[in-house]
Amino acid sequence: MTSILSTKNLNLSYGSKQTLYDIDFSFEEKSVTALIGPSGCGKSTLLRCMNRMNDLIPDCKITGDISYRGENIMTSDPVLLRRKIGMVFQRPNPFPKSIYDNIAYGPRAHGEKDKKTLDAVVEKSLKGAVLWDEVKDRLHESALGLSGGQQQRLCIARTLAVNPDVILMDEPCSALDPIATAKIENLIMDLKKDYTVIIVTHNMQQAARVSDITGFMYLGKMIEADKTTTIFSNPHEELTERYITGRFG
Ligand SMILES: Nc1ncnc2c1ncn2[C@@H]1O[C@H](COP(=O)(O)OP(=O)(O)OP(=O)(O)O)[C@@H](O)[C@H]1O
């Protein structure tokens, strides 16, 4: 396995409140990594560091290194970085536009004007997010008319449309019912053939089902990270065991 993103001595504070402590972590290419841990332990904060979403938060101070394919992300262009490291949020957030225009938005913003090319990107991205068959006959209808689960797959398709390398997912199923959740989970397992996926989840069964590697965080520290099967069957740290057996959190 090859490391695609890594952190070294990563510390982060919001104002005077330190939230991440000395995180040393490597994310492996074309695999699914789940970040788990009790509420407030810093999972989303760590995820947001990976495409510099925390830059948008005033008073957020980061020290240490984060590298993406060997390059320091703190000195790279954040717009290009976010194209390569896309993000899917907790609540589906389609634009109030047609299904087609949601997907074409990113490529157009990057200068693509050719209709045939855009048509092909829209089809490929929707197929990649396993949504094409459900929407191919209504591409020019509003995305807001889709169900919650369809909207979340649309948001994943919108991320795929700009040809990312890594997809960050922050609790992507927390607003969805079990059937829609199962579809997204299957999609995540499919996506790792072509992409690196990092997912924050509160749902330990979900982490166990979809991820190859799991990192357990507690109070801003990465307590333990290992193969998901090891974390859930034979964790090294007692704290991890207590968390995964439901004794706290
Ligand atoms: N924009 C912000 N400004 C100030 N503090 C923040 C901000 N975002 C998060 N925090 C604080 O940082 C800590 C970690 O939050 P974070 O959202 O990363 O945790 P989490 O593990 O993802 O939690 P949850 O599982 O509840 O989403 C919390 O104490 C939170 O209140």
The ligand as an SDF file (V2000), in Angstrom:
LIG
                    3D

 31 33  0  0  0  0  0  0  0  0999 V2000
  -15.2480   26.1170   13.9950 N   0  0  0  0  0  0  0  0  0  0  0  0
  -14.9590   25.8040   15.2560 C   0  0  0  0  0  0  0  0  0  0  0  0
  -14.6560   26.7600   16.1590 N   0  0  0  0  0  0  0  0  0  0  0  0
  -14.3610   26.4650   17.4410 C   0  0  0  0  0  0  0  0  0  0  0  0
  -14.3570   25.1990   17.9300 N   0  0  0  0  0  0  0  0  0  0  0  0
  -14.6540   24.1930   17.0880 C   0  0  0  0  0  0  0  0  0  0  0  0
  -14.9710   24.4430   15.7160 C   0  0  0  0  0  0  0  0  0  0  0  0
  -15.2250   23.2440   15.1070 N   0  0  0  0  0  0  0  0  0  0  0  0
  -15.0830   22.3150   16.0770 C   0  0  0  0  0  0  0  0  0  0  0  0
  -14.7420   22.8810   17.2410 N   0  0  0  0  0  0  0  0  0  0  0  0
  -14.4970   22.1810   18.5190 C   0  0  0  0  0  0  0  0  0  0  0  0
  -13.4310   21.2660   18.3140 O   0  0  0  0  0  0  0  0  0  0  0  0
  -13.6870   20.0390   18.9930 C   0  0  0  0  0  0  0  0  0  0  0  0
  -13.6560   18.8930   17.9930 C   0  0  0  0  0  0  0  0  0  0  0  0
  -14.7720   19.0440   17.1060 O   0  0  0  0  0  0  0  0  0  0  0  0
  -14.9850   18.0790   15.8750 P   0  0  0  0  0  0  0  0  0  0  0  0
  -16.2230   18.5160   15.1650 O   0  0  0  0  0  0  0  0  0  0  0  0
  -13.7400   17.9760   15.0880 O   0  0  0  0  0  0  0  0  0  0  0  0
  -15.2070   16.6900   16.6350 O   0  0  0  0  0  0  0  0  0  0  0  0
  -15.8950   15.3590   16.1090 P   0  0  0  0  0  0  0  0  0  0  0  0
  -15.1240   14.2510   16.7320 O   0  0  0  0  0  0  0  0  0  0  0  0
  -16.0130   15.3670   14.6380 O   0  0  0  0  0  0  0  0  0  0  0  0
  -17.3140   15.4870   16.7980 O   0  0  0  0  0  0  0  0  0  0  0  0
  -18.7650   14.9620   16.3320 P   0  0  0  0  0  0  0  0  0  0  0  0
  -18.6050   13.4750   16.2790 O   0  0  0  0  0  0  0  0  0  0  0  0
  -19.6760   15.4060   17.4290 O   0  0  0  0  0  0  0  0  0  0  0  0
  -19.0510   15.5730   15.0010 O   0  0  0  0  0  0  0  0  0  0  0  0
  -15.0320   20.2150   19.6920 C   0  0  0  0  0  0  0  0  0  0  0  0
  -14.7890   20.5920   21.0170 O   0  0  0  0  0  0  0  0  0  0  0  0
  -15.6840   21.3360   18.9250 C   0  0  0  0  0  0  0  0  0  0  0  0
  -16.5480   22.0730   19.7450 O   0  0  0  0  0  0  0  0  0  0  0  0
  1  2  1  0
  2  3  1  0
  2  7  2  0
  3  4  2  0
  4  5  1  0
  5  6  2  0
  6  7  1  0
  6 10  1  0
  7  8  1  0
  8  9  2  0
  9 10  1  0
 10 11  1  0
 11 12  1  0
 11 30  1  0
 12 13  1  0
 13 14  1  0
 13 28  1  0
 14 15  1  0
 15 16  1  0
 16 17  2  0
 16 18  1  0
 16 19  1  0
 19 20  1  0
 20 21  2  0
 20 22  1  0
 20 23  1  0
 23 24  1  0
 24 25  2  0
 24 26  1  0
 24 27  1  0
 28 29  1  0
 28 30  1  0
 30 31  1  0
M  END
$$$$
